[in-house]
Amino acid sequence: MHLRCNNNWPKRGFALLWDPKTLYDLVVNSAQVRTLRELFSLKNNWPDDLPAANGNALVVAGLEGSLDALSSTDAQSWMTGDFRDLILSFQDFYEGQAGLIFWVPSGRERIKMKAATEEYLWTHRDSGNDGLPIGRLLFSGAESEVERLMDIDEPGIDVDSKHWIGLYHPRIS
């Protein structure tokens, strides 16, 4: 398990974020947050200027609602197909020099990690006790390279507590 404790992560890579304080640090106002629908509409026309993290990132809301609306089977298919293609397009356009951050406010309660395997799971209505294998679906076998985003402003960091504010991977492949 890796811990991310610096402020460089928003500038590149892929993140799932659920801490409102950190979100506030990345965006000046809610107009800088894009919807998932808007993100898909940008795929063939990525903007030169990004609205978040001082022009270094795009923050997107709506991922959890999309996952919840789909069956577990459809969510897995969508994530390994259209969603993965979208992420790869973003990374290719910005040559890995911009951050794509998904705001998932319920992430703390819904993303779990199996410590023995470092497998990340998303609690989904019809995926049983195991959950949707979000780590495998998003990170394609590179789950061990996923870093936990931690709030280092708080004393006594506990990786399984309120200090865990998101997940980060430097590059989806």
DRENDO-1510 file (C-alpha; in Angstrom, 1 decimal, always signed):
<recs>
REC; n; res; u; v; w
REC; 1; MET; +0.0; +0.0; +0.0 .
REC; 2; HIS; +1.3; +3.4; -1.0 .
REC; 3; LEU; +0.5; +6.7; +0.7 .
REC; 4; ARG; +0.4; +9.9; -1.2 .
REC; 5; CYS; +1.3; +12.8; +1.1 .
REC; 6; ASN; +2.3; +15.7; -1.2 .
REC; 7; ASN; +0.5; +18.3; -3.3 .
REC; 8; ASN; +1.8; +17.3; -6.7 .
REC; 9; TRP; -0.8; +14.6; -7.4 .
REC; 10; PRO; -3.5; +16.8; -8.9 .
REC; 11; LYS; -1.2; +17.9; -11.8 .
REC; 12; ARG; -1.1; +14.5; -13.5 .
REC; 13; GLY; -2.7; +11.1; -13.5 .
REC; 14; PHE; -6.0; +9.9; -12.4 .
REC; 15; ALA; -7.7; +10.3; -9.0 .
REC; 16; LEU; -10.9; +9.4; -7.1 .
REC; 17; LEU; -11.4; +12.1; -4.4 .
REC; 18; TRP; -14.0; +12.3; -1.6 .
REC; 19; ASP; -12.7; +15.0; +0.7 .
REC; 20; PRO; -14.6; +18.3; +0.4 .
REC; 21; LYS; -11.7; +20.3; +1.9 .
REC; 22; THR; -9.3; +19.0; -0.8 .
REC; 23; LEU; -11.9; +19.6; -3.5 .
REC; 24; TYR; -12.2; +23.2; -2.3 .
REC; 25; ASP; -8.5; +23.6; -2.6 .
REC; 26; LEU; -8.6; +22.4; -6.3 .
REC; 27; VAL; -11.6; +24.5; -7.6 .
REC; 28; VAL; -12.4; +28.1; -6.8 .
REC; 29; ASN; -16.1; +27.6; -7.5 .
REC; 30; SER; -18.5; +24.8; -8.5 .
REC; 31; ALA; -18.6; +26.0; -12.1 .
REC; 32; GLN; -15.1; +24.6; -12.5 .
REC; 33; VAL; -16.4; +21.1; -11.9 .
REC; 34; ARG; -17.6; +19.3; -15.0 .
REC; 35; THR; -20.3; +16.6; -15.2 .
REC; 36; LEU; -19.5; +13.2; -16.6 .
REC; 37; ARG; -21.7; +14.0; -19.6 .
REC; 38; GLU; -19.6; +17.2; -20.2 .
REC; 39; LEU; -16.4; +15.1; -19.9 .
REC; 40; PHE; -17.6; +12.7; -22.6 .
REC; 41; SER; -18.5; +15.6; -24.9 .
REC; 42; LEU; -15.0; +17.0; -24.6 .
REC; 43; LYS; -13.4; +13.7; -25.8 .
REC; 44; ASN; -12.8; +14.8; -29.3 .
REC; 45; ASN; -12.2; +18.5; -28.4 .
REC; 46; TRP; -10.1; +18.7; -25.2 .
REC; 47; PRO; -9.6; +22.3; -24.0 .
REC; 48; ASP; -6.2; +23.9; -23.9 .
REC; 49; ASP; -6.9; +25.4; -20.5 .
REC; 50; LEU; -8.1; +23.3; -17.7 .
REC; 51; PRO; -10.3; +24.8; -14.9 .
REC; 52; ALA; -9.0; +23.2; -11.8 .
REC; 53; ALA; -5.8; +23.0; -9.8 .
REC; 54; ASN; -4.4; +26.2; -11.2 .
REC; 55; GLY; -5.0; +25.0; -14.8 .
REC; 56; ASN; -3.5; +21.6; -14.3 .
REC; 57; ALA; -6.6; +19.4; -13.8 .
REC; 58; LEU; -10.2; +18.6; -14.7 .
REC; 59; VAL; -12.5; +17.7; -11.8 .
REC; 60; VAL; -15.6; +15.7; -12.8 .
REC; 61; ALA; -18.7; +14.8; -10.9 .
REC; 62; GLY; -21.2; +12.0; -11.6 .
REC; 63; LEU; -19.2; +8.8; -11.7 .
REC; 64; GLU; -20.9; +7.3; -8.7 .
REC; 65; GLY; -24.4; +8.1; -10.0 .
REC; 66; SER; -23.5; +6.4; -13.3 .
REC; 67; LEU; -22.2; +3.3; -11.6 .
REC; 68; ASP; -25.3; +3.1; -9.4 .
REC; 69; ALA; -27.6; +3.4; -12.4 .
REC; 70; LEU; -26.0; +0.5; -14.2 .
REC; 71; SER; -26.2; -3.2; -13.2 .
REC; 72; SER; -22.9; -4.6; -12.0 .
REC; 73; THR; -22.3; -6.4; -15.3 .
REC; 74; ASP; -23.1; -3.2; -17.4 .
REC; 75; ALA; -20.9; -1.1; -15.1 .
REC; 76; GLN; -18.0; -3.4; -15.6 .
REC; 77; SER; -18.4; -3.4; -19.3 .
REC; 78; TRP; -18.8; +0.4; -19.4 .
REC; 79; MET; -15.7; +0.9; -17.3 .
REC; 80; THR; -13.5; -1.3; -19.4 .
REC; 81; GLY; -14.9; +0.1; -22.6 .
REC; 82; ASP; -16.1; +3.7; -23.0 .
REC; 83; PHE; -14.9; +5.0; -19.7 .
REC; 84; ARG; -11.4; +3.6; -20.1 .
REC; 85; ASP; -11.2; +5.0; -23.7 .
REC; 86; LEU; -12.2; +8.4; -22.3 .
REC; 87; ILE; -9.4; +8.3; -19.7 .
REC; 88; LEU; -6.8; +7.2; -22.2 .
REC; 89; SER; -7.9; +10.0; -24.6 .
REC; 90; PHE; -7.5; +12.6; -21.8 .
REC; 91; GLN; -4.0; +11.2; -20.9 .
REC; 92; ASP; -2.9; +11.1; -24.5 .
REC; 93; PHE; -4.0; +14.6; -25.3 .
REC; 94; TYR; -2.3; +16.1; -22.3 .
REC; 95; GLU; +0.7; +13.8; -22.6 .
REC; 96; GLY; +0.3; +12.7; -19.0 .
REC; 97; GLN; +0.8; +16.3; -17.8 .
REC; 98; ALA; -2.7; +17.0; -16.5 .
REC; 99; GLY; -4.8; +15.5; -13.7 .
REC; 100; LEU; -8.2; +13.9; -14.2 .
REC; 101; ILE; -10.0; +13.9; -10.8 .
REC; 102; PHE; -13.3; +12.3; -10.2 .
REC; 103; TRP; -15.3; +13.7; -7.3 .
REC; 104; VAL; -17.0; +10.7; -5.5 .
REC; 105; PRO; -18.4; +12.1; -2.3 .
REC; 106; SER; -19.4; +8.7; -0.9 .
REC; 107; GLY; -16.0; +7.2; -1.7 .
REC; 108; ARG; -15.0; +6.8; +1.9 .
REC; 109; GLU; -17.9; +4.6; +2.6 .
REC; 110; ARG; -18.1; +2.8; -0.8 .
REC; 111; ILE; -14.5; +2.1; -1.7 .
REC; 112; LYS; -12.9; -0.7; +0.3 .
REC; 113; MET; -9.5; -2.4; +0.0 .
REC; 114; LYS; -8.8; -6.1; +0.6 .
REC; 115; ALA; -5.5; -5.8; +2.5 .
REC; 116; ALA; -4.2; -9.2; +1.5 .
REC; 117; THR; -4.5; -8.5; -2.2 .
REC; 118; GLU; -4.6; -4.7; -2.3 .
REC; 119; GLU; -7.8; -5.1; -4.4 .
REC; 120; TYR; -10.1; -2.0; -4.4 .
REC; 121; LEU; -13.8; -2.7; -4.5 .
REC; 122; TRP; -16.8; -0.4; -5.0 .
REC; 123; THR; -19.9; -1.2; -3.0 .
REC; 124; HIS; -22.6; -1.8; -5.6 .
REC; 125; ARG; -26.2; -2.7; -5.2 .
REC; 126; ASP; -26.0; -6.0; -7.1 .
REC; 127; SER; -22.3; -7.0; -6.9 .
REC; 128; GLY; -22.7; -9.1; -3.7 .
REC; 129; ASN; -20.4; -8.9; -0.7 .
REC; 130; ASP; -17.3; -8.5; -2.8 .
REC; 131; GLY; -18.3; -5.3; -4.5 .
REC; 132; LEU; -17.5; -4.1; -8.0 .
REC; 133; PRO; -13.7; -4.7; -8.7 .
REC; 134; ILE; -13.1; -1.0; -9.4 .
REC; 135; GLY; -9.4; -1.3; -9.0 .
REC; 136; ARG; -9.0; -4.0; -11.6 .
REC; 137; LEU; -11.4; -2.3; -13.9 .
REC; 138; LEU; -9.7; +1.1; -13.7 .
REC; 139; PHE; -6.1; +0.2; -13.2 .
REC; 140; SER; -5.8; -3.0; -15.3 .
REC; 141; GLY; -3.6; -5.1; -13.1 .
REC; 142; ALA; -1.6; -2.1; -11.7 .
REC; 143; GLU; -3.6; -1.9; -8.5 .
REC; 144; SER; -0.4; -2.3; -6.5 .
REC; 145; GLU; +0.7; +1.0; -7.9 .
REC; 146; VAL; -2.4; +2.8; -6.7 .
REC; 147; GLU; -1.6; +5.4; -4.0 .
REC; 148; ARG; -3.9; +6.4; -1.2 .
REC; 149; LEU; -4.4; +10.2; -1.0 .
REC; 150; MET; -3.9; +11.2; +2.7 .
REC; 151; ASP; -4.7; +14.3; +4.6 .
REC; 152; ILE; -1.4; +15.1; +6.1 .
REC; 153; ASP; -2.6; +18.2; +7.9 .
REC; 154; GLU; -4.1; +16.0; +10.5 .
REC; 155; PRO; -1.9; +14.5; +13.2 .
REC; 156; GLY; -1.7; +10.8; +13.8 .
REC; 157; ILE; -2.4; +9.6; +10.2 .
REC; 158; ASP; -4.4; +6.3; +10.1 .
REC; 159; VAL; -4.6; +4.8; +6.6 .
REC; 160; ASP; -8.0; +3.4; +7.2 .
REC; 161; SER; -9.6; +6.4; +8.9 .
REC; 162; LYS; -10.7; +9.9; +8.0 .
REC; 163; HIS; -7.2; +10.7; +6.8 .
REC; 164; TRP; -7.8; +8.6; +3.6 .
REC; 165; ILE; -9.3; +11.1; +1.2 .
REC; 166; GLY; -8.9; +9.4; -2.2 .
REC; 167; LEU; -7.0; +7.2; -4.6 .
REC; 168; TYR; -4.4; +8.2; -7.1 .
REC; 169; HIS; -2.6; +6.5; -10.0 .
REC; 170; PRO; +0.0; +8.4; -12.1 .
REC; 171; ARG; -1.1; +6.9; -15.4 .
REC; 172; ILE; -3.8; +4.5; -16.5 .
REC; 173; SER; -2.6; +2.1; -19.2 .
</recs>
